[in-house]
Amino acid sequence: QVQLVESGGGLVQPGGSLRLSCAASGSFFSRYTMGWTRQAPGKQRELVASVTNGGSTNYADSVKGRFTISRDNAKNSVYLQMNSLKPEDTAVYSCNAAYGIRAYWGQGTQVTVSS
């Protein structure tokens, strides 16, 4: 069982930056592929970024060059650095962990990009 708690969301102006954090409890964190998804009102959930247990990363085209995902296995944590934020990045951002058939989700944190 893995529990995920996100933090770091908030209100930011266009062009600004935020860093999201996700703290995981439970065993074998380093085995999991970790990711961030987001869901805006009236839209489908979108995979934003992921990082495998080997450190390989993947990004949605909409965030490439602006967002960076990283993990710290010693701290059981994964991060999402978001730069050059746009109003269309406004959404609830959720952390997820996946290993084989197991998948876990956090409650999410709101990110609002507005002037």
Solvent accessible surface area in square Angstrom, and as a share of the most:
residue,aa,sasa,rsa
1,Q,166,0.74
2,V,11,0.07
3,Q,120,0.53
4,L,11,0.05
5,V,101,0.58
6,E,19,0.08
7,S,60,0.39
8,G,38,0.36
9,G,30,0.29
10,G,30,0.29
11,L,134,0.67
12,V,23,0.13
13,Q,123,0.55
14,P,61,0.38
15,G,56,0.54
16,G,22,0.21
17,S,58,0.38
18,L,35,0.17
19,R,129,0.47
20,L,0,0.00
21,S,32,0.20
22,C,0,0.00
23,A,55,0.43
24,A,11,0.08
25,S,56,0.36
26,G,45,0.43
27,S,69,0.45
28,F,125,0.52
29,F,10,0.04
30,S,55,0.35
31,R,111,0.41
32,Y,13,0.05
33,T,46,0.27
34,M,1,0.00
35,G,1,0.01
36,W,0,0.00
37,T,8,0.04
38,R,19,0.07
39,Q,74,0.33
40,A,22,0.17
41,P,124,0.78
42,G,90,0.86
43,K,132,0.56
44,Q,165,0.73
45,R,114,0.42
46,E,62,0.28
47,L,85,0.42
48,V,0,0.00
49,A,0,0.00
50,S,19,0.12
51,V,5,0.03
52,T,49,0.28
53,N,84,0.43
54,G,73,0.70
55,G,43,0.41
56,S,73,0.47
57,T,68,0.40
58,N,85,0.43
59,Y,45,0.17
60,A,21,0.16
61,D,119,0.62
62,S,58,0.38
63,V,0,0.00
64,K,116,0.49
65,G,88,0.84
66,R,32,0.12
67,F,6,0.03
68,T,74,0.43
69,I,6,0.03
70,S,50,0.32
71,R,42,0.15
72,D,45,0.23
73,N,63,0.32
74,A,101,0.78
75,K,141,0.60
76,N,43,0.22
77,S,12,0.08
78,V,0,0.00
79,Y,31,0.12
80,L,0,0.00
81,Q,57,0.25
82,M,0,0.00
83,N,59,0.30
84,S,58,0.37
85,L,2,0.01
86,K,83,0.35
87,P,74,0.46
88,E,117,0.52
89,D,0,0.00
90,T,37,0.21
91,A,2,0.01
92,V,58,0.33
93,Y,0,0.00
94,S,7,0.05
95,C,0,0.00
96,N,22,0.11
97,A,1,0.01
98,A,36,0.28
99,Y,81,0.31
100,G,77,0.74
101,I,177,0.90
102,R,128,0.47
103,A,61,0.48
104,Y,36,0.14
105,W,127,0.44
106,G,12,0.11
107,Q,174,0.77
108,G,22,0.22
109,T,21,0.12
110,Q,86,0.38
111,V,0,0.00
112,T,42,0.24
113,V,5,0.03
114,S,53,0.34
115,S,126,0.81
